[in-house]
Amino acid sequence: MIENRSHSSEAAVVETTVLALRDYFTRHRAMHCLVLVDPQPRALPQPAKGKPSLAALPRATIAIKHEAFPADHQPYLLSLDPTKPHFGWLLGESVRVALADRRPDAVSRGPGQRIGGWLATASSADEIAVHLSQHALQTDDRGKTCVLRFQDSRAFALLWPCLTLMQRETLLGPVKTWHALDAGARLTGYTGLYDAMVKDLMLKPEQWAAIRRHGIVNRAIALHMNATDRQPTPEEIGVAVAAAGRAHLYGLDRADALFFIDQALTWHPHFDSHPRILKALGEVSPDHFYAAAAGELSEQEIDEIKGGAWYVNNNIGTFTA
């Protein structure tokens, strides 16, 4: 019965998402609909007999011009024509795939997101593919070549807040609205405010530092989703991002950072300002991991941290009318 309710709820979300997208393209008739696809996790599903296929649509490859990037992993754009009879069906198929990849158990297995978004633009698919290809490969502040994984909607949801308004416009380019599922699987329209006046993103060191943490943030959120069997809230996304930044400042390795972020999500957003946690963090060394130090807390101490009264009392003087 639980499984049936879950599928029923997902079907309702599919319906409302498709309606929202169709409404947008009905109101903006000059816009094409380009479905951004990441083929790396696994192929798109085969359609039911007699139904049109997403895989058969015209596609434009977003070239990742680096010898270490496999050719069959390159993302691509599918052209969906809002004026064609099968538009609604194919749009629905893409939304179903996107939401299936957001199920907590699917996210926790880490295969990635096949549907990166529904891009509204007056430009051709080939033009958008060339534009996005120009921004996919970046050189970070350490001189390392990196790929911005904007084709993964979970990665894009964390990348977007890191960008300035100008950088957002530069990334969007000819894309009027980049529709995608946000970090909590809600349909979001990413838009700019003005035309870009620069050709390069010119990411700053502090932005690269945040981007490097996105992988561990998304992994921590995936594990939390699996544990709670639901999508994360916007507040939880913010807690995870902030906790990842503090874990970095504490010098925690990946395993300890995941444990640290989980405590922020399940104990208290500011749990590490508790004296007992500060003591545990002070005991961290190359031979003594944070998880081991925190594992020495008593149940009473953990309950106190979760209760949060200590945090309210310590910060009560910081609020003004």
Phi, psi and omega in degrees: 000319179299317180297319180297318179296322181296314180293325178295318179295318180296320179298322179293321178293320176303313183298314182291325179293315178297317179299319180295318180292316179297321179298319180299310184288338173290322181281337181241076189289345178277354184268136168276160174247116179247121179269119180275126185236135172253111184279354188296316182298308179184165185290160174293150183291154175284140182286163174294156183303129178085359180261152177292155186246134173299319184296340182272356181287155175301140182229153176233122183281136174268099187290125172260100193275072178212135186296338181275352181265117183301138182300323183280000176261358184290132179292164180210167179247134174257134181269116176252124182265110182299345181271352184274152182299327184272007183303312182299317180296311182293322176298316178299320177300316181294322178292320178298318178297315182300316182284328176297324179287348179263002175299139184308319181292325179291316180296320182294334177283345172074029181281348181095180184248123182284327182256115182269350178150176179238104188267127178261124182203154174269353180272166180283163178299320180298319179295318179292322179298317178296317180299311182292326177300325181293339182250353183293315180270128179227155172253120185280184184289352177258005180081014182264138177284128183230156175251124173281114187273058180292346178285347174263115187297331177290320177293318181297322181298328177275329180292316187306311181295340180283341187271147172285169178301319179295319179294324177297315178297321180296317180292318180295316181056237181283359179281121180287311179219129178259097178278133178200163172284132179280190185297339178254018177068027175260139179294128182228143175254111179270119183226164176253181182247338182204170181287139180293140179249001178233156184263338184247150180290324178052056180293140182268161182307319181293330176289319177297322179299318179292318181297321179296337180273350185297325179299315182287328176297311181294326178292318179296318179295321179299316179294322178293320176300317181295323181288325183263347181057047178200170176284151178286152176274160175305322179296320179293323176299314179298320178298316181296317180297314180295319180295324178297321178295320180289323178300322177296317180296328178283352179076027182283144176283180187300313183297316179293323179296319177299317178297318181297313181296321178298322178294323177296326181281327187253337180263291182195138183304330181244033186304330186283359173268359175287138183306324183290324178288321177300323177295317179297319179295327178291343181269356182290134178208172178304337181254000183220105185283157180299318182302323179290318180294317179291334179293349180272357179292145177278162177299325179296317179295319179295317178298322179295318179296314180297325182297323174082359181299322180301323182288317178298316181295322181287337185247007185296332181279355184270354183259139178234154182285000000 
